């Protein structure tokens, strides 16, 4: 096998980064007798040589027999010119007949910074459409909106990940990093060795919760009430830092008045957590320095922004933010979820976190692009709203880059029907995943080890992802595809190159003076320094590992408190649907599973989704381990294999969302949106069990739901 493998470009080029989560572990690739081998890069300061099972297995995707190596038109192989001709002719026709408002673009947090930048530029200059968004809307959008409100800036961790080891206490709300960001475990281990404590808030006793000093098994959807209740106790026990509040914040008094209604008896009723546990948590958390981290469990709700604001209020009131080992941060999920939204994939943002509806920001970007600011389209639809508007009366054509929306989106059957109604669906991917199977045109693309680029990890550290292999014949990079389509559609001058280094240099120039200022970065600097934290406004600037040491990013330098109230979810359990249903990830798989389900080691270890169900609930329905359970919500049904465990609340069901078709958890979830972030409420749906079947002979759920 080794003789048929593509050659490493250079010996030094074996160093790059994992294609999966936002930890972006440093890896070293080399040849082995049976293929490629991967080892962790001990010199990269984030993972320090550690990898997870996904990272160890990532090379299998590069030579996978199911990999696409030729464009497909209506499912049939064609050459690139034929595919391009079809796409451009259909786009020209739709633009002429219906206008740019009927074209949509859907991106991904898996794209490099260069691709994200070019994709936003392509949508706004070539297609002239406002309707571009990306799957990061499903990931960090609520935490991002809350951070912008409170701090005037959004960076997932506004401090280096090494700060975790310095914290006296870490409060982790709705996150399970030991399975979703496994190499992060070393920093929690170091924190524990330093005498620190961990508090985990989660309705499940996850792998991370099992290591905690205190696990708060909260009622789904009540995280905001918990935050307000903890602040009530901090005030009552005189644990707040009044000097920090006075010097570095505004708006505290309104929050103080609001949380005085969240006394322990009320919070216990809302969250299911006893007062003794609440008091223990706030006393530990008040020790300095301490950190509050949120994940999707707290954020993927129709009140996700307010929930994150409540935890930021708590961090501000305790005076933690700005010191090493203290503050608030969000655990980013996708590989480039941070950089993906910084540079123009999001419906309301231009490169550098500029806002498309702010005239000054539009003028700054238009000047760099050499166009009239008035020619730039306005704010478009968010991800869910964009997909839900597909069809003859809305968006008639959709270009998808690096996302499997039919599996990743809530109310998945509805989205599949919308996709099937399109006049044109183009999907760029390395595999024929569930969304690509519906496409008129599928364009095969390079993979992570076959292309240069940059990504921005969960700390805001901009990294060089290096090309280490020659791509196979027949595939192109997303940058090449965007350049080629732009040239065919008459915009060659705006897309002169598909070289990542040159695109990055342009991106850096465009971000000059913005919040996410990359203008001091270059490939050479990133290579020399193993990544640099933004903002980095000039070539001699060292980067900014900690954002809030001296001031926040509002004009007066102060952080904002926001008074927020608990409210019900868009859908609560009732007599017809008496159970909570929630979703999440497993150790072995990643996002929609388009990559990880094709890796033999991962699919053998975790071949199908399991439904966590408490023994009391299982006994009530006569469910044993391995039984097929059909779960129903108001959107539809899905079938899972039961795992009976006491590590979940008796009123709650959990299933991972990495599978499609009849096993898709997102057949059950809903599109109720947060009013600010437009984040769907993935984490809470009212559900019921409608059927139980014995295990099938092959161990997989046997029946496709009605």
ChimeraX attribute file (.defattr): number of C-alpha atoms within 10 A of each C-alpha:
attribute: neighborCount
match mode: 1-to-1
recipient: residues
	/A:1	9
	/A:2	12
	/A:3	9
	/A:4	8
	/A:5	16
	/A:6	16
	/A:7	15
	/A:8	18
	/A:9	13
	/A:10	10
	/A:11	11
	/A:12	12
	/A:13	17
	/A:14	20
	/A:15	22
	/A:16	25
	/A:17	27
	/A:18	25
	/A:19	22
	/A:20	23
	/A:21	24
	/A:22	25
	/A:23	27
	/A:24	28
	/A:25	30
	/A:26	26
	/A:27	24
	/A:28	20
	/A:29	23
	/A:30	16
	/A:31	15
	/A:32	11
	/A:33	9
	/A:34	10
	/A:35	15
	/A:36	18
	/A:37	16
	/A:38	20
	/A:39	16
	/A:40	23
	/A:41	21
	/A:42	15
	/A:43	12
	/A:44	19
	/A:45	15
	/A:46	23
	/A:47	23
	/A:48	17
	/A:49	17
	/A:50	21
	/A:51	23
	/A:52	19
	/A:53	14
	/A:54	22
	/A:55	21
	/A:56	17
	/A:57	18
	/A:58	21
	/A:59	20
	/A:60	18
	/A:61	19
	/A:62	20
	/A:63	14
	/A:64	13
	/A:65	10
	/A:66	11
	/A:67	16
	/A:68	20
	/A:69	18
	/A:70	21
	/A:71	25
	/A:72	24
	/A:73	19
	/A:74	13
	/A:75	15
	/A:76	11
	/A:77	16
	/A:78	14
	/A:79	12
	/A:80	18
	/A:81	10
	/A:82	13
	/A:83	20
	/A:84	18
	/A:85	13
	/A:86	15
	/A:87	22
	/A:88	15
	/A:89	13
	/A:90	15
	/A:91	23
	/A:92	14
	/A:93	12
	/A:94	19
	/A:95	19
	/A:96	10
	/A:97	10
	/A:98	13
	/A:99	15
	/A:100	24
	/A:101	19
	/A:102	24
	/A:103	25
	/A:104	27
	/A:105	27
	/A:106	28
	/A:107	28
	/A:108	27
	/A:109	28
	/A:110	26
	/A:111	27
	/A:112	28
	/A:113	30
	/A:114	28
	/A:115	29
	/A:116	31
	/A:117	27
	/A:118	27
	/A:119	25
	/A:120	28
	/A:121	24
	/A:122	22
	/A:123	26
	/A:124	21
	/A:125	19
	/A:126	20
	/A:127	23
	/A:128	19
	/A:129	25
	/A:130	25
	/A:131	32
	/A:132	30
	/A:133	28
	/A:134	30
	/A:135	28
	/A:136	24
	/A:137	25
	/A:138	24
	/A:139	23
	/A:140	28
	/A:141	27
	/A:142	32
	/A:143	31
	/A:144	22
	/A:145	22
	/A:146	25
	/A:147	24
	/A:148	17
	/A:149	18
	/A:150	25
	/A:151	23
	/A:152	18
	/A:153	20
	/A:154	26
	/A:155	25
	/A:156	24
	/A:157	24
	/A:158	25
	/A:159	29
	/A:160	20
	/A:161	20
	/A:162	19
	/A:163	20
	/A:164	26
	/A:165	22
	/A:166	24
	/A:167	29
	/A:168	23
	/A:169	30
	/A:170	28
	/A:171	25
	/A:172	26
	/A:173	25
	/A:174	25
	/A:175	25
	/A:176	28
	/A:177	21
	/A:178	20
	/A:179	20
	/A:180	23
	/A:181	22
	/A:182	20
	/A:183	21
	/A:184	23
	/A:185	16
	/A:186	18
	/A:187	18
	/A:188	25
	/A:189	14
	/A:190	15
	/A:191	23
	/A:192	21
	/A:193	11
	/A:194	13
	/A:195	12
	/A:196	20
	/A:197	21
	/A:198	24
	/A:199	23
	/A:200	28
	/A:201	25
	/A:202	25
	/A:203	25
	/A:204	27
	/A:205	21
	/A:206	19
	/A:207	14
	/A:208	23
	/A:209	25
	/A:210	13
	/A:211	18
	/A:212	21
	/A:213	14
	/A:214	17
	/A:215	23
	/A:216	23
	/A:217	19
	/A:218	22
	/A:219	22
	/A:220	27
	/A:221	30
	/A:222	20
	/A:223	27
	/A:224	26
	/A:225	24
	/A:226	28
	/A:227	26
	/A:228	29
	/A:229	29
	/A:230	28
	/A:231	28
	/A:232	24
	/A:233	23
	/A:234	21
	/A:235	17
	/A:236	12
	/A:237	12
	/A:238	12
	/A:239	18
	/A:240	20
	/A:241	16
	/A:242	14
	/A:243	11
	/A:244	15
	/A:245	21
	/A:246	12
	/A:247	10
	/A:248	18
	/A:249	22
	/A:250	16
	/A:251	15
	/A:252	19
	/A:253	12
	/A:254	13
	/A:255	21
	/A:256	18
	/A:257	11
	/A:258	16
	/A:259	22
	/A:260	15
	/A:261	14
	/A:262	22
	/A:263	17
	/A:264	20
	/A:265	13
	/A:266	15
	/A:267	23
	/A:268	20
	/A:269	13
	/A:270	21
	/A:271	20
	/A:272	17
	/A:273	18
	/A:274	14
	/A:275	18
	/A:276	9
	/A:277	13
	/A:278	19
	/A:279	17
	/A:280	13
	/A:281	22
	/A:282	23
	/A:283	15
	/A:284	18
	/A:285	28
	/A:286	23
	/A:287	16
	/A:288	19
	/A:289	22
	/A:290	29
	/A:291	27
	/A:292	23
	/A:293	24
	/A:294	26
	/A:295	22
	/A:296	26
	/A:297	24
	/A:298	28
	/A:299	33
	/A:300	29
	/A:301	27
	/A:302	29
	/A:303	31
	/A:304	32
	/A:305	28
	/A:306	26
	/A:307	30
	/A:308	31
	/A:309	25
	/A:310	30
	/A:311	27
	/A:312	29
	/A:313	27
	/A:314	28
	/A:315	24
	/A:316	26
	/A:317	26
	/A:318	28
	/A:319	25
	/A:320	25
	/A:321	28
	/A:322	20
	/A:323	18
	/A:324	21
	/A:325	25
	/A:326	26
	/A:327	28
	/A:328	27
	/A:329	27
	/A:330	27
	/A:331	25
	/A:332	26
	/A:333	27
	/A:334	26
	/A:335	26
	/A:336	31
	/A:337	30
	/A:338	30
	/A:339	31
	/A:340	29
	/A:341	32
	/A:342	26
	/A:343	28
	/A:344	30
	/A:345	34
	/A:346	33
	/A:347	26
	/A:348	22
	/A:349	25
	/A:350	26
	/A:351	32
	/A:352	28
	/A:353	22
	/A:354	23
	/A:355	19
	/A:356	24
	/A:357	14
	/A:358	12
	/A:359	11
	/A:360	13
	/A:361	20
	/A:362	23
	/A:363	17
	/A:364	18
	/A:365	24
	/A:366	18
	/A:367	13
	/A:368	13
	/A:369	16
	/A:370	10
	/A:371	14
	/A:372	12
	/A:373	17
	/A:374	11
	/A:375	12
	/A:376	20
	/A:377	20
	/A:378	19
	/A:379	17
	/A:380	20
	/A:381	19
	/A:382	24
	/A:383	26
	/A:384	24
	/A:385	16
	/A:386	21
	/A:387	26
	/A:388	20
	/A:389	18
	/A:390	24
	/A:391	19
	/A:392	13
	/A:393	8
	/A:394	17
	/A:395	25
	/A:396	25
	/A:397	26
	/A:398	26
	/A:399	20
	/A:400	23
	/A:401	24
	/A:402	21
	/A:403	25
	/A:404	25
	/A:405	26
	/A:406	28
	/A:407	29
	/A:408	24
	/A:409	27
	/A:410	25
	/A:411	27
	/A:412	25
	/A:413	20
	/A:414	16
	/A:415	22
	/A:416	19
	/A:417	14
	/A:418	19
	/A:419	25
	/A:420	16
	/A:421	16
	/A:422	19
	/A:423	17
	/A:424	21
	/A:425	22
	/A:426	23
	/A:427	27
	/A:428	25
	/A:429	26
	/A:430	26
	/A:431	24
	/A:432	22
	/A:433	20
	/A:434	18
	/A:435	24
	/A:436	25
	/A:437	14
	/A:438	20
	/A:439	25
	/A:440	21
	/A:441	26
	/A:442	30
	/A:443	29
	/A:444	25
	/A:445	28
	/A:446	22
	/A:447	20
	/A:448	27
	/A:449	25
	/A:450	20
	/A:451	20
	/A:452	19
	/A:453	21
	/A:454	25
	/A:455	28
	/A:456	27
	/A:457	28
	/A:458	29
	/A:459	26
	/A:460	29
	/A:461	26
	/A:462	25
	/A:463	25
	/A:464	23
	/A:465	26
	/A:466	20
	/A:467	22
	/A:468	25
	/A:469	21
	/A:470	15
	/A:471	20
	/A:472	16
	/A:473	9
	/A:474	15
	/A:475	21
	/A:476	22
	/A:477	24
	/A:478	27
	/A:479	22
	/A:480	18
	/A:481	19
	/A:482	21
	/A:483	23
	/A:484	18
	/A:485	19
	/A:486	22
	/A:487	16
	/A:488	15
	/A:489	15
	/A:490	10
	/A:491	16
	/A:492	15
	/A:493	12
	/A:494	18
	/A:495	20
	/A:496	14
	/A:497	16
	/A:498	19
	/A:499	15
	/A:500	21
	/A:501	17
	/A:502	15
	/A:503	21
	/A:504	24
	/A:505	17
	/A:506	17
	/A:507	24
	/A:508	23
	/A:509	19
	/A:510	24
	/A:511	26
	/A:512	21
	/A:513	17
	/A:514	17
	/A:515	20
	/A:516	24
	/A:517	24
	/A:518	28
	/A:519	25
	/A:520	22
	/A:521	28
	/A:522	19
	/A:523	18
	/A:524	10
	/A:525	16
	/A:526	18
	/A:527	14
	/A:528	10
	/A:529	10
	/A:530	15
	/A:531	23
	/A:532	26
	/A:533	24
	/A:534	27
	/A:535	27
	/A:536	22
	/A:537	23
	/A:538	15
	/A:539	13
	/A:540	10
	/A:541	14
	/A:542	16
	/A:543	23
	/A:544	18
	/A:545	19
	/A:546	19
	/A:547	23
	/A:548	19
	/A:549	13
	/A:550	11
	/A:551	16
	/A:552	21
	/A:553	17
	/A:554	15
	/A:555	9
	/A:556	11
	/A:557	15
	/A:558	21
	/A:559	28
	/A:560	24
	/A:561	25
	/A:562	21
	/A:563	19
	/A:564	21
	/A:565	17
	/A:566	19
	/A:567	13
	/A:568	11
	/A:569	19
	/A:570	18
	/A:571	17
	/A:572	16
	/A:573	17
	/A:574	12
	/A:575	8
	/A:576	11
	/A:577	18
	/A:578	15
	/A:579	22
	/A:580	25
	/A:581	28
	/A:582	26
	/A:583	21
	/A:584	19
	/A:585	17
	/A:586	18
	/A:587	19
	/A:588	22
	/A:589	28
	/A:590	22
	/A:591	22
	/A:592	24
	/A:593	20
	/A:594	24
	/A:595	19
	/A:596	22
	/A:597	20
	/A:598	18
	/A:599	20
	/A:600	14
	/A:601	17
	/A:602	18
	/A:603	15
	/A:604	11
	/A:605	11
	/A:606	15
	/A:607	16
	/A:608	17
	/A:609	24
	/A:610	25
	/A:611	26
	/A:612	26
	/A:613	26
	/A:614	20
	/A:615	21
	/A:616	16
	/A:617	17
	/A:618	18
	/A:619	12
	/A:620	8
	/A:621	14
	/A:622	11
	/A:623	22
	/A:624	20
	/A:625	18
	/A:626	20
	/A:627	24
	/A:628	26
	/A:629	27
	/A:630	25
	/A:631	23
	/A:632	23
	/A:633	23
	/A:634	17
	/A:635	18
	/A:636	19
	/A:637	24
	/A:638	23
	/A:639	27
	/A:640	27
	/A:641	28
	/A:642	25
	/A:643	23
	/A:644	22
	/A:645	18
	/A:646	14
	/A:647	18
	/A:648	20
	/A:649	24
	/A:650	17
	/A:651	17
	/A:652	22
	/A:653	25
	/A:654	22
	/A:655	25
	/A:656	24
	/A:657	25
	/A:658	27
	/A:659	23
	/A:660	22
	/A:661	17
	/A:662	19
	/A:663	27
	/A:664	27
	/A:665	34
	/A:666	30
	/A:667	29
	/A:668	26
	/A:669	28
	/A:670	23
	/A:671	21
	/A:672	20
	/A:673	21
	/A:674	21
	/A:675	14
	/A:676	15
	/A:677	22
	/A:678	26
	/A:679	28
	/A:680	31
	/A:681	26
	/A:682	28
	/A:683	24
	/A:684	27
	/A:685	28
	/A:686	26
	/A:687	28
	/A:688	22
	/A:689	16
	/A:690	12
	/A:691	14
	/A:692	19
	/A:693	16
	/A:694	16
	/A:695	18
	/A:696	14
	/A:697	8
	/A:698	7
	/A:699	14
	/A:700	19
	/A:701	26
	/A:702	19
	/A:703	16
	/A:704	12
	/A:705	15
	/A:706	8
